[in-house]
Amino acid sequence: MCGIAGIYNYATEEPVDAATLRRMTGVLTHRGPDDEGFYVEGPIGLGHRRLSIIDIAGGRQPIFNEDGTVAIVFNGEIYNYLELRQIVEERGHRLKTKSDTEVIVHLYEDFGEACVTMLRGMFAFALWDARACKLALFRDRVGKKPLYYADCGGSIIFGSELKAVIENANVPRVVDAQAVADYFSFQYIPAPKTIFRSVRKLRAGHYVVVTPQSITDREYWDIDFSDPETRSENDWRLALIEAFHEAVDLRLVGEAPIGAFLSSGVDSSAVVAMMSRVTNGPVITASVGFKEEKRSEVEDARAFAEQIEAEHHQQIVDTDPIGVIEKLAWHYDEPFADSSAIPAYYVSQVARRFVTVALSGDGGDENFIGYRRYVFDAFENRVRDYAPRALRQPLFGALSVVYPKADWMPRFLRAKATLKNLSLDPAAAYYNSVYGAMANERDRMLGGDVWAGLNGYDPFEVFLEHYKRPRIADPVARAQYVDIKTYLSDDILTKVDRASMAVSLEVRCPLLDHRLMTLAARIPSSLKLRGREGKYIFKRAMKALLPREILSRPKQGFVAPLAGWLRRDLREFADSVLFDEAANDGWLALAAVEKLWKDHQSGRRDYSRPLWAALMFRMWQRNFIR
């Protein structure tokens, strides 16, 4: 894993300032502590920070083709590089290294930008073609590796993290009001936006080509749920086992030590169990928990690790959270309010003491219908099939208004959100299920001037664009598609990348292998969601690997104990940050935030999510604005 940065003065052809490029690359040292490399030639400059995994001795970057006219800086891993190496050697190329990166240079020479479709892995990279005066930026299919870029005054300025891009003084730091509204709706900022108007995220499955004449953004991959296949349950089970085995096996490549994150859930346990089967040796595993938790997953994870004779390491977090919050606010570059970034950081820290690479179970919920909201969405859509909209809107809409918001009641009696959803169309209902709670608080928390500057913009538009895009008849499959294009890419994978790279740990995700994902997308929803049981077919496929208690255990979240922290450990710190008079810049309606704060402190309500979002927004401002 690495960090990349660069500058291309495509319009002016002015020479790149090497000192600026070094500063941009320097802020990415945590992504690549082992080495650095630069290429500066006229209007192009490429910088690289390296975390050595494959070809430790010879894989220094930038890497060039035979005559030096094509150069690459690369972040990620290509798991099928040995197969691709054979292809380019048979076509007459002579490779100087044993790295996966050099293969891409020669693939580009022979196949152009289409070479990206041949890559199996996670990546963000930049290719410079001197003969065509062309820079191409690429990002992997689901967004495991990040890439930011800005088009400023005839220059493309890019980097693995936003902080590298804005290290260049030519990039304005003007806050995007739409991005602020998005953040307080989603808890993250969806691509291609960033918190700054001038900077964009390269979208997953896309590449950008820059020449003196044009800048074009092209999509090269999308997941397709539109053609489910009819096979027997046993056929699907066998196909999944084979694909999963291959995906795990491919991700064990490298010269550095490899381990895995382990919770008590199905996905990470399945990854660890398959690693144990593939390697025929003890797997190094890492788990964390918090002392405030009534029941931690750590003990269950340890029991499973002992059962498969893994080399297990665990930590119960019992430290002051202020330090880690300040650290993560810097690493995430822009406002990011998924609090599971904190346990993700701690488990990465534990793993990094023993390994350089860790496999994770990310992607299982999106691929195989693992979130509980899919169950409710399926139920609501069945009701819509029988109840006409003219009846649903007035009836369920009125009931949702009078029904109490009863967080204290048993879950099956908390019907307020369900009643509201039944009054809405499928897109608005699913948006409400995932983001409705935050969106409701957003309307109170944002300052009046912010709303005036939005000119009617609604973050729901971002969600709706993805919801409407695919040709899918099955509404649950459509919900999966939306989550893969938004929540997975911009929340889950962003969280894991920044938390792990903060400690220079590479994380690989077998369940996000694009061939496995393509296979899973062809499985009918009825085999993923059986009654109220999600991941039905995946669990059946894993029966030979996992004990019954793991397969039947209810899903638990991997989150920090925010509610208690904000009332105790973080109370004074959060109060000083949220209500700092110097920070009263109009973005937040402080009176509304103060009311949420007082209600939360009283214990009457749990407003930890919106308060955490406000806190992380203020922390971001401290780091990157003031």
DRENKE-697365 format. One record per residue (C-alpha): residue in one letter; z negated, y, x. Coordinates in pm, whole numbers, plus 50000, padded with zeros to 5 digits. Layout:
! DRENKE-697365
residu/c3/c2/c1
a/Z/Y/X .
...
***
This chain:
! DRENKE-697365
residu/c3/c2/c1
m/50000/50000/50000 .
c/50084/50344/50125 .
g/50131/50711/50048 .
i/50462/50894/50069 .
a/50564/51261/50064 .
g/50876/51461/50129 .
i/51086/51774/50094 .
y/51459/51811/50034 .
n/51600/52166/50042 .
y/51905/52060/49845 .
a/52026/52409/49747 .
t/51936/52619/50048 .
e/51985/52358/50325 .
e/51707/52533/50514 .
p/51527/52322/50775 .
v/51211/52154/50649 .
d/50887/52293/50785 .
a/50729/51998/50966 .
a/50378/52145/50949 .
t/50398/52164/50568 .
l/50516/51803/50549 .
r/50228/51692/50771 .
r/49977/51868/50544 .
m/50130/51703/50237 .
t/50112/51362/50399 .
g/49766/51429/50541 .
v/49598/51454/50200 .
l/49715/51096/50135 .
t/49529/50943/50429 .
h/49309/50737/50193 .
r/49624/50563/50065 .
g/49728/50471/50418 .
p/49456/50490/50682 .
d/49630/50265/50937 .
d/49929/50471/51052 .
e/50157/50767/50984 .
g/50525/50838/51036 .
f/50769/51127/50986 .
y/51139/51200/50976 .
v/51254/51563/50976 .
e/51622/51643/51010 .
g/51757/51972/50880 .
p/51696/52005/50504 .
i/51526/51666/50464 .
g/51172/51565/50559 .
l/51003/51232/50485 .
g/50637/51152/50549 .
h/50443/50826/50527 .
r/50085/50701/50543 .
r/50049/50326/50588 .
l/49806/50059/50470 .
s/49929/49758/50668 .
i/49978/49441/50462 .
i/50317/49283/50548 .
d/50457/49286/50905 .
i/50151/49465/51037 .
a/50297/49493/51386 .
g/50653/49600/51304 .
g/50664/49764/50963 .
r/50612/50127/51061 .
q/50791/50384/50841 .
p/51025/50562/50788 .
i/51268/50271/50829 .
f/51643/50317/50882 .
n/51966/50123/50848 .
e/52166/50017/51155 .
d/52331/50356/51220 .
g/52040/50574/51105 .
t/52224/50725/50808 .
v/51992/50577/50542 .
a/51614/50623/50561 .
i/51328/50507/50337 .
v/50960/50578/50285 .
f/50800/50318/50060 .
n/50475/50259/49871 .
g/50410/49918/49720 .
e/50504/49556/49772 .
i/50827/49361/49707 .
y/50727/49003/49635 .
n/51077/48852/49649 .
y/51166/49019/49979 .
l/51226/48689/50164 .
e/51491/48594/49907 .
l/51644/48943/49934 .
r/51629/48930/50313 .
q/51847/48620/50306 .
i/52098/48802/50083 .
v/52139/49101/50314 .
e/52156/48883/50626 .
e/52432/48675/50469 .
r/52616/49002/50405 .
g/52610/49082/50778 .
h/52305/49306/50817 .
r/52076/49262/51115 .
l/51712/49344/51041 .
k/51482/49485/51307 .
t/51151/49413/51128 .
k/50993/49146/50910 .
s/50884/49397/50646 .
d/50977/49406/50278 .
t/51073/49774/50311 .
e/51368/49730/50548 .
v/51539/49495/50302 .
i/51571/49780/50048 .
v/51766/50000/50292 .
h/52038/49738/50330 .
l/52041/49651/49960 .
y/52106/50019/49892 .
e/52396/50021/50139 .
d/52563/49736/49952 .
f/52462/49795/49590 .
g/52370/50165/49566 .
e/52092/50273/49329 .
a/52142/49950/49131 .
c/51954/49774/49412 .
v/51631/49867/49232 .
t/51705/49607/48962 .
m/51689/49335/49229 .
l/51333/49421/49332 .
r/51039/49222/49202 .
g/50718/49404/49266 .
m/50533/49734/49242 .
f/50678/50037/49413 .
a/50750/50404/49445 .
f/50992/50500/49719 .
a/51234/50763/49845 .
l/51576/50688/49994 .
w/51769/50946/50195 .
d/52145/50898/50229 .
a/52265/51138/50501 .
r/52634/51069/50446 .
a/52615/51166/50078 .
c/52343/51433/50126 .
k/52155/51246/49853 .
l/51786/51182/49791 .
a/51688/50912/49541 .
l/51332/50860/49410 .
f/51240/50530/49243 .
r/50940/50403/49045 .
d/50862/50046/48939 .
r/50922/49913/48590 .
v/50578/49964/48433 .
g/50433/50238/48655 .
k/50197/50056/48887 .
k/50269/50300/49168 .
p/50279/50677/49108 .
l/50534/50938/49214 .
y/50525/51312/49146 .
y/50795/51570/49212 .
a/50866/51940/49167 .
d/51196/52129/49163 .
c/51108/52469/49308 .
g/51352/52729/49439 .
g/51621/52480/49531 .
s/51382/52228/49687 .
i/51261/51890/49563 .
i/50903/51836/49676 .
f/50756/51490/49611 .
g/50451/51280/49681 .
s/50249/50976/49579 .
e/49982/51201/49432 .
l/49985/51542/49272 .
k/49763/51683/49546 .
a/50036/51613/49803 .
v/50293/51808/49602 .
i/50075/52113/49543 .
e/49976/52117/49909 .
n/50317/52279/49945 .
a/50261/52651/49882 .
n/50599/52684/49710 .
v/50472/52485/49409 .
p/50312/52711/49144 .
r/49980/52601/48993 .
v/50046/52725/48640 .
v/49863/52511/48385 .
d/50074/52356/48107 .
a/49906/52421/47770 .
q/50087/52124/47613 .
a/49947/51899/47886 .
v/49596/52028/47812 .
a/49643/51944/47443 .
d/49777/51601/47542 .
y/49477/51540/47766 .
f/49222/51620/47496 .
s/49409/51382/47264 .
f/49480/51086/47492 .
q/49220/51129/47772 .
y/49514/51131/48014 .
i/49837/51329/48054 .
p/50143/51123/47956 .
a/50452/51115/48176 .
p/50668/51299/48254 .
k/50422/51589/48216 .
t/50150/51679/48460 .
i/49877/51940/48423 .
f/50109/52188/48601 .
r/50432/52312/48444 .
s/50620/52293/48772 .
v/50543/51928/48856 .
r/50663/51612/48685 .
k/50571/51245/48704 .
l/50864/51014/48760 .
r/50855/50788/48456 .
a/50809/50412/48491 .
g/51139/50225/48505 .
h/51327/50541/48610 .
y/51482/50690/48921 .
v/51592/51044/49005 .
v/51897/51126/49217 .
v/51916/51466/49389 .
t/52234/51608/49545 .
p/52336/51966/49622 .
q/52530/51959/49295 .
s/52286/51798/49047 .
i/51952/51635/48966 .
t/51974/51336/48732 .
d/51701/51117/48582 .
r/51813/50763/48490 .
e/51637/50470/48326 .
y/51702/50129/48478 .
w/51458/49905/48284 .
d/51288/49882/47946 .
i/51098/49599/47783 .
d/51265/49441/47480 .
f/51066/49295/47187 .
s/51365/49291/46951 .
d/51470/48926/46991 .
p/51179/48684/46951 .
e/51269/48320/47017 .
t/51184/48018/46807 .
r/51025/47751/47024 .
s/50744/47507/46968 .
e/50393/47610/47062 .
n/50393/47350/47339 .
d/50721/47480/47485 .
w/50582/47834/47499 .
r/50259/47708/47654 .
l/50446/47527/47932 .
a/50677/47823/47992 .
l/50378/48057/48025 .
i/50197/47830/48269 .
e/50507/47808/48488 .
a/50574/48184/48483 .
f/50208/48270/48544 .
h/50182/48024/48833 .
e/50487/48181/48997 .
a/50361/48536/48941 .
v/50026/48461/49105 .
d/50182/48265/49390 .
l/50421/48551/49475 .
r/50131/48797/49492 .
l/49952/48601/49763 .
v/50205/48712/50025 .
g/50082/48918/50320 .
e/49897/48910/50649 .
a/49581/49083/50520 .
p/49293/48907/50338 .
i/49342/48874/49960 .
g/49083/48840/49682 .
a/49045/48925/49313 .
f/48847/49126/49061 .
l/48649/48900/48829 .
s/48491/48988/48496 .
s/48391/48735/48232 .
g/48715/48795/48037 .
v/49014/48567/47991 .
d/49266/48765/48198 .
s/49083/48810/48528 .
s/48933/48461/48500 .
a/49281/48315/48450 .
v/49411/48499/48757 .
v/49121/48373/48971 .
a/49156/48017/48839 .
m/49529/48014/48914 .
m/49467/48158/49262 .
s/49222/47876/49323 .
r/49483/47622/49214 .
v/49762/47776/49424 .
t/49561/47823/49744 .
n/49351/47507/49728 .
g/49065/47702/49881 .
p/48781/47937/49787 .
v/48895/48265/49632 .
i/48710/48583/49730 .
t/48599/48756/49408 .
a/48420/49081/49323 .
s/48227/49195/49014 .
v/48010/49493/48918 .
g/47770/49581/48640 .
f/47534/49867/48550 .
k/47157/49847/48530 .
e/47166/50021/48190 .
e/47372/49746/48026 .
k/47184/49529/47777 .
r/47401/49234/47871 .
s/47616/49252/48182 .
e/47933/49050/48240 .
v/47823/49001/48600 .
e/47615/48690/48534 .
d/47894/48525/48337 .
a/48142/48611/48612 .
r/47910/48465/48876 .
a/47866/48145/48676 .
f/48243/48097/48656 .
a/48285/48181/49026 .
e/48029/47913/49113 .
q/48207/47665/48889 .
i/48535/47703/49080 .
e/48355/47742/49415 .
a/48476/48097/49478 .
e/48327/48321/49745 .
h/48173/48565/49501 .
h/48034/48914/49565 .
q/47867/49129/49301 .
q/47683/49458/49269 .
i/47460/49605/49001 .
v/47519/49980/49015 .
d/47189/50162/49039 .
t/47286/50488/49209 .
d/47316/50855/49122 .
p/47657/50887/48949 .
i/47712/51252/49048 .
g/47856/51170/49388 .
v/48112/50923/49256 .
i/48214/51158/48975 .
e/48283/51436/49222 .
k/48481/51197/49439 .
l/48691/51063/49151 .
a/48763/51410/49011 .
w/48936/51483/49343 .
h/49120/51153/49362 .
y/49269/51174/49012 .
d/49436/51513/49083 .
e/49455/51616/48716 .
p/49217/51580/48422 .
f/49152/51211/48354 .
a/48880/51101/48113 .
d/48890/50721/48104 .
s/48532/50654/48213 .
s/48619/50298/48316 .
a/48751/50464/48632 .
i/48389/50453/48750 .
p/48342/50074/48735 .
a/48699/50037/48866 .
y/48598/50240/49170 .
y/48278/50043/49225 .
v/48446/49702/49198 .
s/48717/49822/49437 .
q/48445/49931/49678 .
v/48281/49588/49663 .
a/48614/49406/49711 .
r/48721/49628/50003 .
r/48427/49510/50211 .
f/48587/49166/50227 .
v/48962/49201/50152 .
t/49250/49447/50178 .
v/49428/49320/49865 .
a/49279/49228/49524 .
l/49451/49070/49225 .
s/49354/49196/48879 .
g/49399/49083/48519 .
d/49557/49407/48394 .
g/49833/49364/48139 .
g/49702/49069/47943 .
d/49595/49273/47642 .
e/49928/49455/47610 .
n/50142/49145/47666 .
f/49952/48903/47443 .
i/49789/49122/47172 .
g/49438/49132/47312 .
y/49304/49462/47176 .
r/49111/49448/46848 .
r/49317/49741/46717 .
y/49617/49507/46694 .
v/49423/49294/46446 .
f/49348/49596/46226 .
d/49704/49724/46258 .
a/49842/49389/46141 .
f/49604/49387/45842 .
e/49692/49745/45747 .
n/50064/49672/45760 .
r/50020/49373/45530 .
v/49847/49603/45280 .
r/50134/49852/45310 .
d/50380/49575/45225 .
y/50212/49529/44888 .
a/50090/49879/44804 .
p/50354/50151/44757 .
r/50310/50477/44946 .
a/50278/50675/44623 .
l/49964/50473/44547 .
r/49823/50442/44897 .
q/49823/50810/44992 .
p/49611/50950/44707 .
l/49387/50645/44666 .
f/49297/50560/45025 .
g/49317/50922/45137 .
a/49052/51023/44883 .
l/48832/50723/44969 .
s/48850/50800/45342 .
v/48715/51151/45277 .
v/48410/51039/45080 .
y/48336/50723/45279 .
p/48059/50789/45536 .
k/48123/50777/45909 .
a/47867/50503/45955 .
d/47858/50411/46324 .
w/47518/50252/46265 .
m/47649/50006/46002 .
p/47778/49654/46079 .
r/48135/49677/46211 .
f/48294/49516/45903 .
l/48148/49795/45686 .
r/48282/50079/45904 .
a/48585/50132/45684 .
k/48641/50507/45714 .
a/48917/50481/45976 .
t/49082/50188/45797 .
l/49092/50376/45468 .
k/49248/50677/45636 .
n/49504/50456/45812 .
l/49606/50295/45483 .
s/49696/50640/45350 .
l/49928/50701/45648 .
d/50261/50563/45762 .
p/50250/50294/46037 .
a/50311/50533/46328 .
a/50046/50787/46225 .
a/49802/50507/46145 .
y/49833/50340/46484 .
y/49802/50676/46657 .
n/49485/50738/46456 .
s/49346/50397/46558 .
v/49397/50460/46927 .
y/49357/50837/46963 .
g/49227/50970/46632 .
a/48864/51012/46737 .
m/48955/51226/47037 .
a/49223/51419/46848 .
n/48971/51521/46583 .
e/48734/51662/46845 .
r/49025/51826/47030 .
d/49092/52052/46733 .
r/48741/52194/46769 .
m/48711/52194/47147 .
l/49023/52386/47247 .
g/49007/52763/47251 .
g/49196/52976/47000 .
d/49432/53119/47260 .
v/49532/52767/47360 .
w/49644/52685/47007 .
a/49834/53011/46983 .
g/50022/52926/47301 .
l/50126/52584/47173 .
n/50356/52729/46903 .
g/50298/52435/46670 .
y/50320/52162/46935 .
d/50138/51841/46838 .
p/50062/51566/47096 .
f/50150/51313/46827 .
e/50513/51396/46913 .
v/50471/51217/47248 .
f/50343/50905/47076 .
l/50606/50918/46801 .
e/50893/50938/47050 .
h/50795/50600/47192 .
y/50706/50450/46853 .
k/51050/50526/46709 .
r/51252/50430/47014 .
p/51276/50047/47007 .
r/51469/49844/46751 .
i/51176/49626/46645 .
a/51108/49505/46292 .
d/50761/49370/46373 .
p/50508/49659/46362 .
v/50259/49481/46592 .
a/50529/49433/46856 .
r/50613/49801/46815 .
a/50248/49886/46883 .
q/50263/49672/47197 .
y/50573/49861/47311 .
v/50404/50198/47262 .
d/50097/50087/47456 .
i/50305/49958/47747 .
k/50500/50285/47767 .
t/50196/50513/47737 .
y/49842/50374/47757 .
l/49918/50104/48015 .
s/50129/50320/48243 .
d/49947/50653/48222 .
d/49588/50537/48169 .
i/49519/50180/48283 .
l/49748/50170/48585 .
t/49667/50528/48687 .
k/49298/50443/48671 .
v/49336/50132/48886 .
d/49567/50293/49141 .
r/49349/50596/49213 .
a/49018/50408/49202 .
s/49141/50137/49440 .
m/49331/50367/49675 .
a/49021/50586/49705 .
v/48882/50300/49917 .
s/49220/50193/50064 .
l/49244/49874/49858 .
e/49575/49739/49727 .
v/49564/49592/49374 .
r/49829/49349/49246 .
c/49878/49253/48881 .
p/50034/48909/48814 .
l/50032/48962/48436 .
l/50257/49265/48490 .
d/50525/49068/48671 .
h/50836/49192/48492 .
r/50976/48840/48440 .
l/50649/48726/48288 .
m/50645/49037/48068 .
t/51004/48971/47956 .
l/50907/48615/47865 .
a/50598/48732/47675 .
a/50805/48987/47480 .
r/51019/48703/47342 .
i/50717/48517/47203 .
p/50676/48584/46828 .
s/50370/48789/46735 .
s/50250/48503/46514 .
l/50186/48301/46831 .
k/50001/48584/47004 .
l/49790/48690/46706 .
r/49669/48396/46497 .
g/49450/48522/46214 .
r/49195/48745/46387 .
e/49236/48576/46726 .
g/49437/48768/46981 .
k/49601/48610/47290 .
y/49631/48284/47097 .
i/49920/48133/47295 .
f/49795/48263/47629 .
k/49454/48108/47570 .
r/49618/47778/47476 .
a/49819/47792/47797 .
m/49502/47855/47997 .
k/49298/47570/47845 .
a/49360/47355/48152 .
l/49227/47630/48380 .
l/48940/47791/48192 .
p/48620/47662/48028 .
r/48574/47696/47654 .
e/48303/47964/47682 .
i/48545/48204/47852 .
l/48831/48134/47611 .
s/48605/48190/47309 .
r/48403/48485/47440 .
p/48459/48814/47249 .
k/48634/49088/47445 .
q/48401/49331/47621 .
g/48491/49673/47753 .
f/48468/49761/48122 .
v/48307/50103/48084 .
a/48032/50314/48232 .
p/47713/50383/48029 .
l/47816/50743/47956 .
a/47598/50811/47655 .
g/47276/50745/47848 .
w/47397/50912/48165 .
l/47473/51237/47982 .
r/47123/51236/47834 .
r/46948/51149/48162 .
d/47110/51107/48505 .
l/47390/51357/48445 .
r/47220/51595/48205 .
e/47147/51885/48438 .
f/47467/51841/48637 .
a/47691/51823/48329 .
d/47513/52120/48167 .
s/47572/52334/48478 .
v/47942/52239/48496 .
l/48027/52263/48125 .
f/47855/52595/48062 .
d/47914/52770/48392 .
e/47989/53132/48296 .
a/48247/53154/48575 .
a/48440/52873/48404 .
n/48462/53051/48068 .
d/48838/53099/48091 .
g/48940/53038/47730 .
w/49062/52680/47761 .
l/48755/52545/47583 .
a/48576/52679/47277 .
l/48232/52680/47435 .
a/48046/52719/47108 .
a/48204/52396/46980 .
v/48133/52214/47306 .
e/47774/52337/47299 .
k/47726/52199/46947 .
l/47857/51860/47055 .
w/47626/51875/47356 .
k/47316/51953/47148 .
d/47396/51686/46889 .
h/47446/51431/47165 .
q/47123/51525/47341 .
s/46932/51490/47014 .
g/47046/51129/46986 .
r/47183/51186/46635 .
r/47541/51115/46740 .
d/47726/50976/47039 .
y/47967/51243/47158 .
s/47997/51103/47509 .
r/48378/51065/47496 .
p/48470/51427/47411 .
l/48192/51561/47634 .
w/48313/51345/47920 .
a/48667/51475/47866 .
a/48539/51832/47881 .
l/48331/51759/48191 .
m/48622/51602/48380 .
f/48845/51895/48281 .
r/48593/52136/48430 .
m/48559/51920/48740 .
w/48935/51926/48784 .
q/48935/52305/48754 .
r/48670/52327/49027 .
n/48884/52119/49264 .
f/49233/52249/49200 .
i/49218/52589/49028 .
r/48907/52774/49143 .
***
